């Protein structure tokens, strides 16, 4: 499965899965990955211009993090 990165290039889930570290050798938690994705895609978007839409999307993001923590 591929998604587009913020620069439009495809990012494969398998690549993310095999790369659990960032520069400096630190490991990245699922929360950090989700937060990075959020920061790359939502600020400045159409969603960011509508408070109700932003709140729904933010709640969904937080719910996703909780659900993923439970499944790991």
Backbone torsions as a table, in degrees:
resi	resn	phi	psi	omega
1	UNK	NA	135.4	180.0
2	UNK	-123.0	144.2	172.1
3	UNK	-127.1	164.8	178.8
4	UNK	-92.7	137.8	173.9
5	UNK	-76.6	172.2	-177.8
6	UNK	-60.5	-23.2	178.4
7	UNK	-91.9	5.3	176.9
8	UNK	91.4	-6.9	179.5
9	UNK	-82.7	145.9	-178.1
10	UNK	-70.1	140.6	175.6
11	UNK	-121.4	121.0	179.9
12	UNK	-86.3	137.0	177.7
13	UNK	-55.9	-38.0	-179.4
14	UNK	-61.3	-35.2	178.4
15	UNK	-67.1	-41.8	178.4
16	UNK	-64.7	-44.1	-178.0
17	UNK	-60.2	-36.7	-178.7
18	UNK	-84.7	-3.4	-176.5
19	UNK	-123.0	69.0	-176.7
20	UNK	-82.4	15.3	180.0
21	UNK	-125.4	160.3	175.2
22	UNK	-119.0	178.7	179.2
23	UNK	-51.6	135.8	-178.5
24	UNK	94.8	-1.7	175.6
25	UNK	80.6	7.8	178.4
26	UNK	-72.4	146.4	174.1
27	UNK	-83.0	152.9	-177.4
28	UNK	-113.9	127.2	177.9
29	UNK	-81.3	163.8	177.3
30	UNK	-60.6	-36.9	177.0
31	UNK	-59.6	-43.3	-179.7
32	UNK	-66.0	-39.1	178.0
33	UNK	-63.6	-44.1	179.6
34	UNK	-64.9	-43.5	179.5
35	UNK	-63.5	-39.9	178.1
36	UNK	-62.9	-44.7	177.9
37	UNK	-60.6	-44.4	179.7
38	UNK	-58.3	-50.2	-178.5
39	UNK	-63.6	-31.7	179.3
40	UNK	-73.9	-25.5	-170.6
41	UNK	-117.3	-28.3	-170.8
42	UNK	-96.6	-45.3	178.8
43	UNK	-58.5	132.1	-179.4
44	UNK	85.1	-3.9	180.0
45	UNK	-84.1	174.5	176.2
46	UNK	-59.0	-38.4	179.1
47	UNK	-59.5	-38.5	-177.6
48	UNK	-67.2	-19.6	-178.2
49	UNK	-87.2	-5.1	-178.4
50	UNK	-125.5	112.0	-174.2
51	UNK	-57.4	-44.8	-178.5
52	UNK	-64.5	-44.3	178.6
53	UNK	-63.4	-42.3	178.5
54	UNK	-59.3	-45.8	-178.9
55	UNK	-63.0	-39.8	178.1
56	UNK	-65.4	-46.1	-180.0
57	UNK	-64.2	-41.7	179.7
58	UNK	-64.0	-42.7	177.6
59	UNK	-62.2	-41.1	177.8
60	UNK	-62.5	-40.2	178.5
61	UNK	-62.4	-46.7	-179.8
62	UNK	-65.4	-37.9	176.8
63	UNK	-64.2	-42.5	177.5
64	UNK	-58.1	-45.5	179.2
65	UNK	-60.1	-44.1	178.7
66	UNK	-63.7	-42.9	179.5
67	UNK	-64.4	-41.0	179.4
68	UNK	-67.2	-36.5	177.8
69	UNK	-61.9	-41.2	179.8
70	UNK	-65.9	-33.6	-175.0
71	UNK	-83.2	-12.8	-177.5
72	UNK	-86.2	NA	NA
